[in-house]
């Protein structure tokens, strides 16, 4: 999720070609029936994104798979970079075998808190946001490593394979801390308040981003983007660090300093 918003057309066509080849190869090698019309790894607008996630979660339960929710956008090169890695033969086989995957289009920074809050996560702090979920309990299994996917396009395929192979191999005992995790009352109130402030920034940025995608970069877009990025990055860093200390206290190497729930003065988008 970076300043360069415009989708690179060449990359998009290359992605489509790779996906088409992958589907044909997968069908030939595995004798599977495929529609070959749509890639499952595309951020497509939906009239009911929340229900899409609910339906995917139910399918995951029925098929004894993990739920994988990806919130992103076609204009974001990290989002499309992740989709390209997912469409490789190696990753596609892992995802089909172990995950029920649903891609959620965030459009131009639209509100998707009803989806993230379903899994006790306040808001998407970056695109893409990748959520690995134990579907029976809605527990977020990658709570302490979600921040890495904000740079998804720069992560090598080998790390994708290692990362997404890890969660299906988790034992019941390894999942238990994530299933039992709860934010404190103070954290929950704080996260909700700051998520509201962040969404108000997204609401300001969205129309500006839409103009930029049409080739008309409006005045003030870059400045507001930088200001918002600093806020969302710091929020996510604090959120993850506090979760790490709760979930991995035994491996803290004696360092137990919990990051403070920082107070933020009014931002530019809150002045008007």
N, C-alpha and C positions, 0 to 999 in steps of 0.2 A: 504494500500500500504506500506508494511514493508519489512524488510530485509529477512525474510523467504519467499523465492520465490517459493519453490517447492510445487506443488499441492499435498495435502494429498489424496492419492488414496482412503483410506477408507471413507473420507468425501465425495469425488466425487461419490462413489457408493451409499452412504447413501442418498445424494442429489437426485440422479437419482431415487432411490426407492421411496423417499418421493414424488417426482413429479409424478411418475406413479400412486401412490395411490391417490394423490390429483385429478388428471385428471379423474380417474375412479369414485371417489366419487362425483366430481362436475357433471359429466355426469349423474350419477344415480339420484342425488338430483334435478337437474334442467332440465332434459330431453333434454340437449344440445347435439349436435353432435360434437364430438371431433375427431381429427385425432389420438390422443394418441401416436403419433410417436415422436413428438418434444416438448420440453418445450419452452415456449416463454421467459423464464428467463435463457438463456444460451448465453455466449459470443462465438459466432460462426464466423469464418472468412467469409468475404463477399467480392466479387469482386467490389462492389459498395456501401460502407457504407454511403457515403453522400446521394446517391439517396434513400437508405433505409430510412433515416431520412426524406427526402423530401416527400416520399410516405406516411410515417406514419403521418406526419403533415397534409397532405391532407385528410387522413382518419379521423383524429381527428376533422378537420373542418366539414367534412360531417356528422359525428356522434355526433357533439356537445359535444365532450369530450376534456379533457386536453391532451396535448402531454407530455409523460414522456420519456426522453432520458437518458439512462444509459451507460456510457463509462467505460469499465472495461476489465478484463482478467481472464481466468480460472486459471492462476498461482497465482493470488492474493487472499489471504484468506479473505480479506475484501470484495472483489468483489463477491466471491462465497458465503460468509456469507449473503450478501444482497440478492443474488438470492435464497438462502434457505428460508429467511424470506418472500420474495415475493411469494414463492411457498406454503406457509401455506394457509389453507382454508380461514382464516380471511383476509389476505392480497390479496389473489387471487380474492376474491369476490369484494373487494374495487377497485382493479386495473381494472378488467373486466368491472365494472359498470361505472367508471369515467375517465379512462385513455386509451389512445392509447399508448402502451408501446413498445419501440424499444431498444434492447440491441445492443450496438456497441462494437465490439471486437477491442481493441487497440493493440493486438498482443504483441510484445516485445517493447512497448513504441513507436509505430508508430505515425506519424503526423496526428492528427485529428483536426487541427485548422480550417479547412473549415467548420466543423460541429459546433464547439463551437462559432466561429465567426458569424455564422448564427443567433445566439441568443445574440449577443453583449457580448460574454465572450471570453477572449483572448486565452485560452488553457486549457486543463485539468491539474490541479495541483496535482491530486491524483487519484488513482483508488480505488473504483469507484468514478466517478463524476456523480452526479444525477441532472438532469435539468428538472424542472417542468415548462412547457411552455404554455402560452395562444396562441393557434395555429393560430388564425386569425391575430394577430399582431406580433407574434414571441417574445412576452414579457416574460422575465424570472421571474417567480413569486417567486422563492425561492432564489433569488440573495443573500440575506443576511444570509442565513443559509446553504449554500452548503458545507462549510468546515466540517460539522459534519460527512459527509458520508465517509471521509477518515478513519474513525474507525467503519465502518458499522457493522462489525462482533461483536462488543462489545455493540451494541445498542439493548436493549430488544424489543421484539415484540410489547409490549404495546406502546412504543414510535413510532414505525413504523406506527401502526394503527392511533395514534393520529396525526402524522405528515401528512400522506397522506390523511386523512379525512378532513384536514383543508382547503386545496386548492379548492376542489370542492364546498365548502360552502362559498367561498369568494364572496362578492357582487361586483357589477360593480364599486362602489365607492372605495372599498378596492383594487381592481385591478388597478385602474387608475394611482396611483403613479408609479407602476412598468411598466405600458404600456408607460407612458410619460417619464420614466427615460432615461437620456442620459449621457454618460461620457463626461467630458470636453475635449476640444481639447488636452490639456496638458496630461490628463489621457490616452486618446486614443493613443497618440503617445508613451507615456511611456510604456503602457501595451503591445503594439505591439512589441516594441523593446525588452522588457524583455521576452516576450513569445518566440521570436526568439532565444534568448540566452538559454532559458530553453529547447526548442526543440533541440538545438544543443547538450545539455547535454543528452537528451533522445537518440539522434542519436548515441552518444558514448556508452551509457549504453546498448542499445538494443542488439548488438552482444554479449556483455559480459553476459547479462541476458540469451540469447539463449543458450550459452555454459553452464551456470549454471543449466539451466533446463534439460540439457542432462547429468548432473552429473559431469561436469568438471568445477568447480568454478575457474575462471581465477583470476590471481593476480590483485589487484587494484580495484576489483568490489565493495567491501564493502566500501572502502574509497570514491570512486566516488559516490556511492549511498548516503552516509551520507552527502557529500558536496551538492549534488543536492537536497536532502530532505530539508536541511536548507534553500536553496534558494527558492524552490517552496513554502514551508510553509510560509515563510515571505512574499512572493509576494501575496499569497492568503489572508493572514491576513490583509494586507494593503488594498487590493482590496475590501474586505468585509466591513471593518471598514469605508472606505470612502463612500461606498454605503449606509451603515446604517445611517450615518450622513445626507446624502442627502434625504433618504426616510423616516426617522423617526426623523426629526429635532425637532418636537413638543414634543417628549418624551426623549429628550437628557439629562434631569436633570441638565441643565446648563453646561454640559461638551461638548464643541463644537470643541475640538482640533482635527483638521484633520491630520491624519498621513502623514508625508512627503513622497514624492516620492523618496525613498532612492537611492543613487548612490551605485553601486556595482563595486568593483575593478574586474579585470579579474580573472576568475576562472581557475582551472587546465585544464579543457577541452578546454579552449580558448587559451592555450599556444602552441598547436600543431595541 
